[in-house]
Amino acid sequence: MPRNIDMTALRSFVAVADCGGVTRAAGLLNLTQSAVSMQLRRLEDSLGLTLMDRSARTIGLTAAGEQLLTYGHRMLALNDEVFSRLTAQEYSGEIRLGVPHDIVFPYVPRVLKAFSTEFPRVRVQLISAPTLRLLDMFRRGECDVILTTEAQPGAQAETLTDIPLVWVGGIAGTAWRTRPLRLAYCSNCVFRPAVTRALEMAGIPWELVVESEGDSAVDAAVSADMAIQAVIKTNISAQHEEIVHGGALPDLGRTKIAMYAQGGDAPVIARMSEMIRTTYGQREAVRA
Protein backbone atom coordinates (compact mmCIF):
# COMPACT_ATOMS: atom_id res chain seq x y z
CA MET A 1 0.00 0.00 0.00
CA PRO A 2 1.40 3.45 -0.89
CA ARG A 3 2.43 5.62 2.06
CA ASN A 4 2.15 9.40 2.22
CA ILE A 5 4.58 11.91 3.69
CA ASP A 6 3.10 14.33 6.21
CA MET A 7 3.54 17.69 4.45
CA THR A 8 3.23 19.64 7.71
CA ALA A 9 6.01 17.60 9.27
CA LEU A 10 8.06 17.92 6.08
CA ARG A 11 7.67 21.70 6.16
CA SER A 12 8.96 21.76 9.73
CA PHE A 13 11.94 19.60 8.76
CA VAL A 14 12.85 21.86 5.83
CA ALA A 15 12.48 24.97 7.99
CA VAL A 16 14.78 23.56 10.70
CA ALA A 17 17.36 22.54 8.10
CA ASP A 18 17.25 25.95 6.36
CA CYS A 19 17.25 28.01 9.55
CA GLY A 20 19.86 25.93 11.34
CA GLY A 21 17.81 25.20 14.44
CA VAL A 22 14.42 24.57 15.98
CA THR A 23 14.11 27.99 17.63
CA ARG A 24 14.37 30.03 14.41
CA ALA A 25 12.25 27.53 12.50
CA ALA A 26 9.51 27.74 15.13
CA GLY A 27 9.44 31.52 14.77
CA LEU A 28 9.29 31.27 11.00
CA LEU A 29 6.44 28.74 11.12
CA ASN A 30 4.63 30.52 13.96
CA LEU A 31 4.70 27.31 16.04
CA THR A 32 6.10 26.39 19.44
CA GLN A 33 9.48 24.71 19.62
CA SER A 34 7.90 21.61 21.11
CA ALA A 35 5.44 21.38 18.20
CA VAL A 36 8.27 21.58 15.67
CA SER A 37 10.30 18.95 17.55
CA MET A 38 7.27 16.67 17.70
CA GLN A 39 6.74 16.98 13.95
CA LEU A 40 10.39 16.13 13.31
CA ARG A 41 10.06 13.00 15.43
CA ARG A 42 6.84 12.05 13.63
CA LEU A 43 8.51 12.39 10.26
CA GLU A 44 11.48 10.28 11.35
CA ASP A 45 9.16 7.62 12.78
CA SER A 46 7.06 7.48 9.61
CA LEU A 47 10.16 6.99 7.45
CA GLY A 48 12.01 4.78 9.90
CA LEU A 49 15.08 6.99 9.49
CA THR A 50 17.15 9.38 11.57
CA LEU A 51 17.12 12.70 9.73
CA MET A 52 18.73 15.00 12.30
CA ASP A 53 22.14 14.59 13.91
CA ARG A 54 21.58 15.77 17.47
CA SER A 55 24.97 14.76 18.87
CA ALA A 56 26.54 18.23 18.57
CA ARG A 57 25.50 21.60 20.03
CA THR A 58 23.93 22.58 16.72
CA ILE A 59 21.51 20.40 14.79
CA GLY A 60 22.92 18.88 11.63
CA LEU A 61 21.56 16.57 8.95
CA THR A 62 22.32 12.92 8.50
CA ALA A 63 22.95 11.51 5.02
CA ALA A 64 19.27 10.58 4.81
CA GLY A 65 18.32 14.07 5.98
CA GLU A 66 20.45 15.71 3.27
CA GLN A 67 18.72 13.57 0.65
CA LEU A 68 15.26 14.32 1.99
CA LEU A 69 16.00 18.07 2.09
CA THR A 70 16.50 18.12 -1.67
CA TYR A 71 13.18 16.36 -2.24
CA GLY A 72 11.52 18.45 0.48
CA HIS A 73 12.21 21.77 -1.23
CA ARG A 74 10.77 20.46 -4.48
CA MET A 75 7.73 18.86 -2.86
CA LEU A 76 6.83 21.93 -0.83
CA ALA A 77 7.30 24.23 -3.81
CA LEU A 78 4.95 22.08 -5.88
CA ASN A 79 2.47 21.82 -3.02
CA ASP A 80 2.44 25.59 -2.54
CA GLU A 81 2.11 26.22 -6.27
CA VAL A 82 -0.87 23.88 -6.61
CA PHE A 83 -2.56 25.35 -3.56
CA SER A 84 -2.06 28.96 -4.61
CA ARG A 85 -3.13 28.48 -8.21
CA LEU A 86 -6.34 26.73 -7.20
CA THR A 87 -7.29 28.91 -4.25
CA ALA A 88 -5.57 32.33 -4.46
CA GLN A 89 -7.41 33.74 -7.44
CA GLU A 90 -8.83 36.77 -5.64
CA TYR A 91 -5.68 38.88 -6.05
CA SER A 92 -4.66 40.36 -9.35
CA GLY A 93 -2.99 43.51 -10.61
CA GLU A 94 0.59 44.70 -10.29
CA ILE A 95 3.15 45.41 -7.58
CA ARG A 96 6.23 47.54 -8.25
CA LEU A 97 9.42 46.44 -6.49
CA GLY A 98 12.52 48.61 -6.69
CA VAL A 99 15.97 47.18 -5.93
CA PRO A 100 19.49 48.56 -6.53
CA HIS A 101 21.41 46.35 -8.93
CA ASP A 102 24.08 45.49 -6.38
CA ILE A 103 21.68 43.73 -4.00
CA VAL A 104 19.43 41.95 -6.47
CA PHE A 105 21.37 38.72 -5.94
CA PRO A 106 21.16 36.36 -4.19
CA TYR A 107 17.99 37.09 -2.17
CA VAL A 108 15.57 38.93 -4.45
CA PRO A 109 15.10 36.03 -6.92
CA ARG A 110 14.00 33.83 -4.00
CA VAL A 111 11.42 36.42 -2.98
CA LEU A 112 10.14 36.81 -6.54
CA LYS A 113 9.76 33.06 -7.00
CA ALA A 114 7.90 32.60 -3.72
CA PHE A 115 5.67 35.62 -4.39
CA SER A 116 4.73 34.52 -7.92
CA THR A 117 3.82 31.08 -6.57
CA GLU A 118 1.54 32.54 -3.90
CA PHE A 119 0.07 35.29 -6.10
CA PRO A 120 0.12 33.90 -9.65
CA ARG A 121 -2.21 36.59 -10.99
CA VAL A 122 -0.21 39.53 -9.61
CA ARG A 123 2.35 40.94 -12.03
CA VAL A 124 5.62 42.04 -10.41
CA GLN A 125 7.40 44.94 -12.06
CA LEU A 126 11.05 44.80 -10.94
CA ILE A 127 12.74 48.18 -11.16
CA SER A 128 16.54 48.21 -10.89
CA ALA A 129 17.89 51.67 -10.12
CA PRO A 130 20.30 53.38 -7.70
CA THR A 131 19.10 54.01 -4.16
CA LEU A 132 18.69 57.77 -4.58
CA ARG A 133 16.48 57.34 -7.64
CA LEU A 134 14.42 54.65 -5.93
CA LEU A 135 13.84 56.90 -2.93
CA ASP A 136 12.55 59.62 -5.24
CA MET A 137 10.28 57.16 -7.02
CA PHE A 138 8.96 55.87 -3.70
CA ARG A 139 8.14 59.40 -2.52
CA ARG A 140 6.23 60.01 -5.76
CA GLY A 141 4.31 56.76 -5.33
CA GLU A 142 5.93 55.12 -8.34
CA CYS A 143 7.13 52.09 -6.33
CA ASP A 144 5.20 50.01 -3.81
CA VAL A 145 8.20 48.44 -2.08
CA ILE A 146 11.87 49.36 -2.40
CA LEU A 147 15.14 48.11 -0.99
CA THR A 148 17.96 50.58 -0.42
CA THR A 149 21.59 50.69 0.65
CA GLU A 150 22.03 53.55 3.09
CA ALA A 151 24.26 54.45 6.02
CA GLN A 152 21.30 56.06 7.78
CA PRO A 153 17.91 54.92 6.45
CA GLY A 154 14.95 57.29 6.72
CA ALA A 155 12.18 57.27 9.29
CA GLN A 156 9.90 55.14 7.07
CA ALA A 157 12.54 52.46 6.60
CA GLU A 158 12.86 49.05 8.18
CA THR A 159 16.51 48.02 8.46
CA LEU A 160 16.95 44.42 7.32
CA THR A 161 20.69 43.88 7.74
CA ASP A 162 24.06 45.60 7.39
CA ILE A 163 27.00 44.65 5.15
CA PRO A 164 30.63 45.87 5.06
CA LEU A 165 31.80 48.27 2.37
CA VAL A 166 35.12 47.23 0.83
CA TRP A 167 37.59 48.62 -1.68
CA VAL A 168 37.77 46.71 -4.98
CA GLY A 169 40.06 46.92 -7.99
CA GLY A 170 41.08 44.96 -11.04
CA ILE A 171 42.56 41.49 -10.61
CA ALA A 172 46.15 41.90 -9.38
CA GLY A 173 45.75 45.64 -9.96
CA THR A 174 47.91 48.44 -8.56
CA ALA A 175 45.67 51.47 -9.09
CA TRP A 176 45.02 51.65 -5.35
CA ARG A 177 48.68 52.59 -4.79
CA THR A 178 48.58 55.70 -6.99
CA ARG A 179 48.24 59.24 -5.62
CA PRO A 180 46.06 61.02 -6.21
CA LEU A 181 43.88 57.94 -5.83
CA ARG A 182 41.85 57.32 -8.98
CA LEU A 183 38.16 56.59 -8.44
CA ALA A 184 35.41 55.41 -10.75
CA TYR A 185 31.77 55.96 -9.80
CA CYS A 186 28.31 56.39 -11.17
CA SER A 187 27.12 59.96 -10.82
CA ASN A 188 24.22 58.94 -8.57
CA CYS A 189 26.01 56.31 -6.44
CA VAL A 190 24.86 56.53 -2.83
CA PHE A 191 28.29 55.44 -1.52
CA ARG A 192 30.28 58.15 -3.30
CA PRO A 193 29.95 61.01 -0.76
CA ALA A 194 30.95 58.78 2.17
CA VAL A 195 33.91 57.34 0.26
CA THR A 196 35.34 60.72 -0.72
CA ARG A 197 34.75 62.05 2.78
CA ALA A 198 36.67 59.09 4.25
CA LEU A 199 39.57 59.74 1.89
CA GLU A 200 39.68 63.43 2.78
CA MET A 201 39.64 62.65 6.51
CA ALA A 202 42.54 60.23 5.93
CA GLY A 203 44.47 62.93 4.02
CA ILE A 204 44.51 60.91 0.79
CA PRO A 205 44.21 63.01 -2.39
CA TRP A 206 41.83 61.61 -4.99
CA GLU A 207 40.48 62.30 -8.44
CA LEU A 208 37.43 61.02 -10.27
CA VAL A 209 38.61 59.54 -13.57
CA VAL A 210 35.36 57.86 -14.58
CA GLU A 211 31.91 59.30 -13.98
CA SER A 212 29.06 57.56 -15.74
CA GLU A 213 25.29 57.26 -15.60
CA GLY A 214 25.60 53.46 -15.91
CA ASP A 215 27.58 50.76 -14.20
CA SER A 216 29.19 49.20 -17.30
CA ALA A 217 31.71 51.99 -17.85
CA VAL A 218 32.64 52.02 -14.16
CA ASP A 219 33.09 48.23 -14.11
CA ALA A 220 35.24 48.37 -17.24
CA ALA A 221 37.52 51.06 -15.79
CA VAL A 222 38.00 49.16 -12.54
CA SER A 223 38.62 45.87 -14.39
CA ALA A 224 41.25 47.63 -16.53
CA ASP A 225 43.05 48.86 -13.37
CA MET A 226 42.38 52.48 -14.33
CA ALA A 227 40.66 53.18 -11.01
CA ILE A 228 39.15 51.60 -7.90
CA GLN A 229 35.78 51.86 -6.20
CA ALA A 230 33.99 50.81 -3.00
CA VAL A 231 31.15 48.29 -3.10
CA ILE A 232 29.25 46.18 -0.63
CA LYS A 233 31.13 42.99 0.17
CA THR A 234 28.45 40.75 -1.31
CA ASN A 235 28.68 42.47 -4.72
CA ILE A 236 32.26 41.88 -5.86
CA SER A 237 32.17 40.89 -9.52
CA ALA A 238 34.26 38.10 -11.01
CA GLN A 239 36.37 40.72 -12.84
CA HIS A 240 37.27 42.53 -9.61
CA GLU A 241 38.86 41.60 -6.31
CA GLU A 242 38.85 43.04 -2.83
CA ILE A 243 41.93 45.15 -2.23
CA VAL A 244 44.16 43.97 0.62
CA HIS A 245 45.68 47.36 1.37
CA GLY A 246 47.07 46.82 4.87
CA GLY A 247 45.70 50.12 6.15
CA ALA A 248 46.81 52.22 3.19
CA LEU A 249 43.17 53.04 2.51
CA PRO A 250 40.57 54.08 5.09
CA ASP A 251 38.09 51.62 6.53
CA LEU A 252 34.66 52.33 5.07
CA GLY A 253 32.54 50.71 7.77
CA ARG A 254 29.20 49.11 6.97
CA THR A 255 26.09 50.11 5.09
CA LYS A 256 22.51 49.10 5.86
CA ILE A 257 20.04 47.37 3.59
CA ALA A 258 16.63 48.87 4.30
CA MET A 259 13.09 48.29 3.09
CA TYR A 260 10.41 50.92 2.45
CA ALA A 261 6.80 49.86 1.85
CA GLN A 262 3.82 52.04 0.98
CA GLY A 263 1.15 52.35 3.67
CA GLY A 264 -2.37 51.06 3.49
CA ASP A 265 -3.79 47.61 3.92
CA ALA A 266 -2.99 46.10 0.50
CA PRO A 267 -2.42 42.38 1.22
CA VAL A 268 0.03 41.91 -1.64
CA ILE A 269 2.29 44.72 -0.41
CA ALA A 270 2.18 43.39 3.12
CA ARG A 271 2.96 39.87 1.92
CA MET A 272 5.81 41.03 -0.31
CA SER A 273 7.28 42.92 2.63
CA GLU A 274 6.94 39.87 4.86
CA MET A 275 8.68 37.64 2.33
CA ILE A 276 11.59 40.07 2.01
CA ARG A 277 11.84 40.36 5.79
CA THR A 278 11.85 36.57 6.21
CA THR A 279 14.47 36.06 3.48
CA TYR A 280 16.88 38.51 5.07
CA GLY A 281 16.11 37.02 8.48
CA GLN A 282 17.27 33.65 7.16
CA ARG A 283 20.44 35.35 5.95
CA GLU A 284 21.05 36.66 9.45
CA ALA A 285 20.53 33.17 10.85
CA VAL A 286 23.18 31.78 8.50
CA ARG A 287 25.60 34.61 9.35
CA ALA A 288 25.04 34.08 13.11
N, C-alpha and C positions, 0 to 999 in steps of 0.2 A: 504494500500500500504506500503511495506517495506520502511524504512528510513535508510539512510547511515550516518555513522559518518565521519566527515571531518578528514582524517588522519593527514593532516598538522596542523590543530588546535589541534588535540589530542596530537601530538608530542610537540607542544608548552606547552600544559598543563602539560604533564609529565615532561618536562624539568624544568618548573617553580617549580613544586612540589619537584623534586629531588634536584634542586640547591638552593631552599629556597628563591627565589625572581626573579623578572622579569629581573633585570639588568644582573645577571650572566647567566640566561637562554638565553637572547638575544645574549650575547657573544658566548655561546656554539653553538647556532643555526645560528650564523652569520646573525642576523636580527636586526632591530631597536627595541627599547623598545616599541614604539608605535605599531609596527606591531605585536609583541607578545601579547600585551594587547588587540589588536583588535581581534586576533584569539581566545583568551580566552573568550571574550564577545560573539563571534560568536558561540563558542561551547556551552556556557551556554544558549544562545538563542535557539539553535537548539534542546537542550534537555529539555528546560523549567525548568532548575534547577540552583541553585546557587552553584558553585563548590568551589569558593575561599572565605574565610572569610577575608574581607578587613577592619575589624573594628579596628585591632591592628596595631602597627607600622610595624610588619612583616606579610607577607602573610601566612595564614594558610589554611587548607582544611576543608570544611564542611564534614558532614557525607556522603553526596552524592559524594563529591570529593574524599574522602578516598576510597570509593567503586570503583569509576571509575579508580583511579590510579592503583589498582590491575589489572583490565581488560586492562588498557592502556599499561602497561608493556608487557603483553602477546600479545596484538594485534600488537603492534609495532615490537616486536621480530619476530612474524610470518610474518608480512609484509616485514620486512627487509630480512628475510631468503628467502622468495619466490622471491623477487626482485633480490637478489644476485645470487641465484642458477640459475635463468633464464637468467641473463644478464652479470654476472661477470665471464665468462668462459675464459677470455683471460689470466688470471694469474694462474700459476701453479708453482710447485717446492717446495722449502723448505726454511724456515727462522729459524734461531737458536737464541733462547732467553735464556739468562743466568740470573738467579735470586738466591741470597742467600736464604737458607731455611727459615730464620727468617723473611723474608718480602714477602714470597709467598702469604700468606693470610693477609687480605681479598681481596686485589685489583687485583692481577694477574689473578685469575680465571675469573673475569669479563672481563678483557682485552682479554683473550684467547677465551671466548665464543663469544664476539662481533667480534673478528678478524676471527674466523672460519666461522661465519655467512656471513661476507662480502667477504671472500676469501675461499670458500669451497674447492678449488682445491690446496690450498697451505698448505703443511704439516708444522706444528710447532714442532720443537724439543725443548723441555723445558729442560734446563740444570740447575740443582741445585748444587751449589758449593759455597765455601766461596768467599768473595770479592776478596782477593788477587789472587786466582786461576782464577777467572773470568777475572780480569784485564789482566793477562798473556794470557789467551785464546783470549781476544779481540785484544791484540797487535799482536798476531800471525794470526789473521783473522779467528779464529775458532768459533767466535760468531758474529752475525750480530747486536744484541742489547743486552746490559746487564744493569741490575740495580745493584747498589752497596750501601753499607753503609760505609761512610767515613767522618772523621772530616773535611778534606780538599780535596774535589774532584779535579781531574786533569783538565788541560786546555780544554780537549775535552768534559768534562762532562757538563750536564745540571742539575742543582740542582732542584729537584722536591718538596722536603719538608724537614723538620727536626723534629726529634723525641727525647725525653729525653732518656738518658741511666739511668737505675736504678739497684740497687743491689737486687738480688733475692736469696732465700734460700728455704730449705724444709719447709713444712707446720708446723708452730709453732716451727721452728728450732732455735737452739742457736749457730750454728757454727760461726755466725758473731761476737760473743762476744769473741772468742778465740784469743790468741796471741801466736805465730805468726798467722796471719789470714790465713786460709786455702782456697785456690782457686782451682777451677777446670776449665780447658779450653782446647779447641781444639788447636793443635799445630799451626794451621794457622789462628786462630781467629784474625780479624782485630782490635778488641777492646782491646786485651790483652796488648799491649805496653802502651796504654793510661791509662788503669786501674792500672797497676803496677807503672807507673810513678806518678799517683795521690796518691797512697798509700805511696810511698817513700817521696813525698813532704809533706804529712801529718804526717810523722814520724811513720807510722804503719808498723811493721815488717810483712812479709808475706812469705808463702811457697806454692809451687805448688804441690798439693797432687794427682791430676789427670791430666794427659796430654794424649790426645787421638787424633787419626786421625778423629774419627767420633763423632757425637753428643750424641749417645745413652749412652756411658759410662759417659760422663760429666753430662747428665741429671740424670742418676741413682745416681751418687755421691751426687749431689745437693739435690735430693729428699730424700736421706738417711741421710741428715744433716751431711755429711762428709765434705762438703765444700760449698762455695758460689760462685756466678759469677755475672757478669754484663751483662744485655741484654737490647735491646730496649724495651720501655714500652709497645709496642703493641705485644710483643712476650713472654709474661709470660705464661708458660704452666699451665695446671690444677693441676699438681703435685708440683708446686712451688708457692711462694707468694713474693710480694715485701717486702723488709725488712724495717720496720719503726725503724730506728736506732737513731733518735734524735740527729744527728750530730756526732755520734761515727764513722761514715765512711765518707770519702770525697764525695762531690758532683761531679758527673761525667759529668755534662753538657749535651749537645745534640749532636747527630750525624746526618749527612745529608744523605738522600736517593737521589742518583744521577743516571742519565741515560747516557749511552754512545751508540751512533749509528754509524755504519760504513758510510763513505761518499758515494758519488755517487748519482744517481738519481733513484734508485730502488723504484718503487711506494710502494711495500709491506713493505719495511723497513720504509719509510716515514710514511706510514699509521699506522704501529705498534707503532712507536714513538709517533704519534699524539694521538692514543688511550690511551697510557700510560700517556701521559701528561694531557689529559682531565680527566682521572680517578683520578689522584692525585690532579688535580685542584678542582674536586668535593669534595674530602676529605678536602681540605683547606676551601672550602665554608662551610662545615658542622662544622669544627673546629672554624671558625670565628663566 
